């Protein structure tokens, strides 16, 4: 995977069947990946969404 531009950490992810806490990785303005403990690269902006 190439470097993500933005990682939103510990956000609430809502789907049609579930709600859970995860990290969301964004590249080129689109969601690239959803996972736990995504690792930022040197140029990745990180936003902590916990409690927001």
Residue pairs with C-beta under 8 A, 6 or more apart in sequence:
1 32
1 33
2 27
3 27
3 41
3 42
3 43
3 44
4 25
4 26
4 27
4 32
4 33
4 38
4 40
4 41
4 44
5 26
5 27
5 28
5 43
5 44
5 45
6 25
6 26
6 44
6 45
6 46
6 47
7 23
7 24
7 25
7 26
7 38
7 40
7 44
7 45
7 46
7 47
8 23
8 24
8 26
8 47
8 49
9 23
9 38
9 46
9 47
9 48
9 49
9 50
10 21
10 22
10 23
10 48
10 49
10 50
11 21
11 22
11 23
11 24
11 49
11 50
11 52
12 19
12 20
12 21
12 49
13 19
13 20
13 21
13 22
13 24
13 34
21 50
22 34
22 35
22 36
23 34
23 35
23 36
23 37
23 38
24 31
24 33
24 34
25 31
25 32
25 33
25 34
25 35
25 38
26 32
40 46
